[in-house]
Amino acid sequence: MSKTKAIVHWIGRHLIWIGLSVLGILGIYIVFRDLFWQFFFALFACLIAEGLALGASNVAAYVFTNLSFTKGLFYGEDDNLNYYERSDFVRVLGHIFVGVHILFGIVLAMFFWANTG
């Protein structure tokens, strides 16, 4: 498949949600013209914060799962993951993900709260 054909195929697959996003942004601009740039800044700040939180979640998951002090907690004495150990492992990773996002949310809320006064 040529490069141009791949680009056209990608645009064809994603045209609906791209078009709806553009129409939504235009609708917000028309209805809330005075608040549009504040909304755009908040949306951009949320995207950046989510990217940082995902990166921090990956670092925390790597530190928690790949360092030697946690391997004994998950694998046990037989060095094999059974069904229950595997489900606990996934649950712990989920808690890491949620905890990092809550932490980022609190820190960003305090940051914006401190800078608005």
N, C-alpha and C positions, 0 to 999 in steps of 0.2 A: 504494500500500500504506500503510495507516495505521500510526501509530507503535506502537500496541499489537500489531498483527499482526506487525510487524517484530521486536518484542521476543520474542514467542512463537515466531516462526520461528527466531530466533537461539538461544533456549534449547533448542528441539527439536534443532537441529543439533549443539549442543555439550553436551548433557546427559550423554552417555556418558563423555567424558573428565573433565567436572566431577565427576560422581558417583564415578568411579574415583579421582580425586584426593582427594576427601573421604573415601572409604573407606580409602585408603592412609594418610592423615594420622591417621584414627581408629585404624587398625591399629598404626601406629607409636606412638601414644599408649598404647594398651593394652599392647603388648609392652615398650616402653621408657619407662615412665612417669617414671622418674627422669631420663632424658636427653632428654626431649621438648623442653624449652625450649632446651637447648643445640643440639639438632638444628634447631629452628625458627630460632634465631638464625643458625646456619651457612647454612641455606637462604636466609634473607633477605639475609645478607651476600653470598652468591654472586650472587643476583639483582641487588643494587645494584652489585657489582663488574662484572658482565657488562654492565650498562647503561652504566657509566662507560667500560668498555673499548670498547664499540661506538661511543660518542660520540667517544672519542679516536681510534679507527680512521677514523671519518669525517673528523675534522679533519685527520689525517695524510694521508689519501688526497686531500683537497681541496688541502692545501698542496703535496703532491708533484705533483699532476696539473694544477692550474690556474695555478701560477706560471710565469712566462715562462722560467725557467732549465731547466725540464724538458721544455718543448715541443719543443725541438730534438733532445732525446734520442729521443723517440718518433716524431715525424713525419719526421725526416730532412731532406734537402735539397729533396725534392719536395713537402713539406707535405701528403702523403696517407699514410694508414695502410694498408699492405698487410697480407696475412694474417700474416706473420711479426712485423711490428711490433705488430699488434693482440694476438697471442698473448703476446708479451713484456710488453705493457702489462698484460694480465690477470694474468700471472704476478707482476709487480711489485706489483700491488694485493693479490694473495693473500699475498705475503710481508709487506707492510705490516700486513695484518690479523693474521696469525699472530704477527708480531713484537710488535705492541702487546699482544696477549693474553698472550704469554709474559712481557713486561715487567710487566704488571699482576699476573700470577700470582706472580712473584718478589717484587714490592713488597708485596703483601698477605701472602704467606707470612712475609716478614721482619717485617712489622708485627705479625702475630699472635704470631710467635716472640718478639719483643722484649717484648711486653706480657703474656706468660704467666709470666714468671720473677719 
